Amino acid sequence: MNSWEVLEREEVEFLGSTWTLLPGVYPMQRVRSSRFFWERLQELGPVESFLEIGCGSGALSVLGVKAGTYRSATAVDINPTAVENTLLNARRHGVESRVEVRRSDVFASLDEGQRFDLIFWNSPGVFLEEGATLTDHERSVFDPGYVAHTRYLSEGSTYLTENGRLTLGFCGNGDLRLLEQKAADAGLTMKTLAEDDQGSHPHWLLEFRH
Ligand SMILES: C[S@@+](CC[C@H](N)C(=O)[O-])C[C@H]1O[C@@H](n2cnc3c(N)ncnc32)[C@H](O)[C@@H]1O
């Protein structure tokens, strides 16, 4: 799709350590977003339990557990290669007993009754017409019809602990007004916790509350 698509297995440096990156998985070391969200998420911890939707390489969950910001993390992705990739990186960094990894379409594979103090998704914020067929790599960038975002917003609160927080990492190539409308439709207000305006397009760390 573009020059930053991962075509073969790589060993890469990200935030001071080495990570495995598998084909089609979001290359966190080549973009601004993963680093920005990692830094800003640290300010929301420490918490007991972290749920990362769309974990990609798993770097944010693995680093957060390693740093002690999260006692445990559940990391899910719709892309099976991202699931495999996160398992590899959790083992590589010695935190596999505290990072549970699953394949899931947003919250679909979570157990009933599971609750988290912090839920986050560095989401594929670029809007496409509903029904478009995507490769694994494209699914890191596009969400046709904002179907997955709509589910994230409407179902997310169900998985929060009493004082838990539902957050989203969103990019300036996405439709922020449409996202806010989807949040309102789900009975949520949207607040900007942090903004990165240094790159080619901005990124926002957003929080949604009833
Ligand atoms: C922008 S990437 C973020 C990857 C990683 N969290 C990071 O920050 O480096 C978005 C991720 O969301 C995943 N994704 C897309 N649609 C999804 C869905 N419906 N359910 C779960 N994950 C999804 C993609 O496969 C991709 O790994």
The ligand as a Gaussian input file, in Angstrom:
#p B3LYP/6-31G(d) Opt

LIG

0 1
 C       -2.773000       2.072000      14.034000
 S       -2.539000       0.336000      14.334000
 C       -1.937000       0.368000      16.021000
 C       -0.979000      -0.755000      16.367000
 C       -0.326000      -0.652000      17.755000
 N       -1.310000      -0.555000      18.798000
 C        0.587000       0.544000      17.842000
 O        0.214000       1.568000      18.412000
 O        1.725000       0.435000      17.335000
 C       -4.241000      -0.213000      14.488000
 C       -4.407000      -1.683000      14.850000
 O       -5.814000      -1.975000      14.966000
 C       -6.062000      -3.273000      14.433000
 N       -7.496000      -3.374000      14.089000
 C       -8.147000      -2.867000      13.024000
 N       -9.443000      -3.176000      13.060000
 C       -9.645000      -3.901000      14.198000
 C      -10.779000      -4.507000      14.799000
 N      -11.980000      -4.415000      14.222000
 N      -10.620000      -5.170000      15.968000
 C       -9.379000      -5.276000      16.544000
 N       -8.262000      -4.717000      16.014000
 C       -8.390000      -4.035000      14.864000
 C       -5.122000      -3.352000      13.238000
 O       -4.919000      -4.693000      12.835000
 C       -3.870000      -2.658000      13.820000
 O       -3.016000      -3.593000      14.441000

